[in-house]
Amino acid sequence: MSVTEADEAWMREAIAEARRAEEAGEVPVGAVLVADGRIVGRGHNLRERAQDPTAHAELIGVRAAAARLRTWRLSGVTVYVTLEPCPMCAGALVNARVDRVVYGARDPKAGATETLFAIGSDERLNHRFAIEPGVLADECASLLTDFFRRIREARRD
């Protein structure tokens, strides 16, 4: 499956979620979950505010989508996320039975769909999802690099 204009539009929605995280002082990662051409779940990182190590954008979005759709089986759902999912999130997306994951920036330290691990495509698991990397990658990566650069600069001052 190739990247479409719709993929870019939905990724811009995920970027808007990442900006909400940044405004709250959180690492700027955002996610939207889409089914039948509409957003069924949204999330952005809230680990600091919630003091919850599982409060990643993807998991917050999955919980919202499951509540809205009234099922834990998210078949037919595409997840748009600004950063490649970590092992925890990739595992949750397998368990939620999502159809597709579209992400922006690769994560060289924790990427679990392609970079370090291939959880979403591992044939040993009972479910796999399609993966589309690099949608608006530069913009997604800039959110993160700019955020961490500002933190380093603030620490120096």
N, C-alpha and C positions, 0 to 999 in steps of 0.2 A: 504494500500500500504506500502511496507516495503522499508527500505533504501537500495539503490543499490550502486555499485561502481561508477556509473554515478553520483548519488547524491553527493557522496564524492568528485568526481572530480569537479563538478560544484561549490560545497561549497568552494573548494580550490581557485576557480576563485573569489568568493565573498571575501574570506580572502585576496587575492591580492588587491582587491579594498579597503578593510579596511586598508591595509598597506599604500595605496596611501593617504588615509585620514590622517592617522597618520603622514606621512611625511610632510603633509601640516599643521600640528598642529591642526587637527580636531579630534574629538572623532572617534576612529577607528571602523566604521561600514561600511560594504560594501554589495552590492547586485548585482546579475546578474539575468537577466530574460531569460529563455530558451524556445524555441519553435522548434519543429521538429529537435531536436539534435543540435541546434546552438544558440549562444547568440544573442538575439535581442535587449538587452538593458543592460546597466551597470550604476552603480552609487556608489558614496561614499559620506559620510557626507561632506557638504560644508557650514554649517550654519555660521561659523565664517567668512570665506572668502566672502561669498555672503551677509552676514548680513541679512539672510532670515530664519525665523523660520521654513519654510516648506522645506528647502534644506536638507532633509533626504535622505539617500542612496536609499531607496525604491522608493520614489517619483521621484527622478532624473532618476532612471532606468525605471520607468513606462513611463515618458515623452519620453525618448529615444526609448523605444519599440513602443509606439503609433506612433511616428514619422516614425520609420523605417517600421512598418507594415501598416501604413497609416489608422489606425483605433483606436478608443478609447476602443473598445471591445477586450480585450486581452484573449479571449477564447483560450484554448490550451497552455497557457503559465504557466510555473512553475517559481516561484520567489524563489531564494536562497538568504538568508540574514543572516548575522553573528549574529544578535541580534533579538530576538522576536520583531515583529512590535509593535509600539505604537498605541494608538487609532486613531490618524490621518492617519497613514500609513495603518493600518488594514482597516479602512473605505475606503480609496482610492483603496485598493486592491479588496474590495467588489465591488465598483463602476466600476472598470476596468474589472470586470468579469474574473479574473484570475482563473485557475483551481486548483492550488496547491501552498502552501507556505511551504518551507523547511527552518527551521532556526536552528542556532547553539545554542547560549546561551539564557537561559530564562532571562527575565527582570523583577525582583521582584518589581521594582518601576513604570514601565509603560507598562508591557507586556499585549497586548490586543488580543492575539489569544487564550491564555489558562491561563496565570498566574493570571491576575487581571480581565480580561474580556474575552469573547469568541465571539468577533465580527465576525470572519470568519465562525463560525458555528451557529450563532444565527438564529433560524428558523423564526423569525419575519422579517428578512431582505429578500430582493428579490433575493439575490444570496448568495451562500456559497461556500467556497473552502476547499479542503482537507488540512490537516495540518500534517506536519512531523517534530516533534521537536527533538532537541538534536544531529543533525548531526555535527560531529567534535566539539561538545560542549566545551570540555576542551580547545582546541586551540582557539576557538572564545572567550571564557570567559577570557583566559589569555591575549589576546590583550587588552581587556578593563581594567582588573585589573592592568596590568603592566603600561598602559598609565596613569591611575589615581594615581598609586603609585608614578610614576616619578613626576607628578605634585605636589603631597603633599610633596615629598622630596625637590623639588625645592623651594617651599614656606618656608620650614623650614630653608633652607640655607641662 
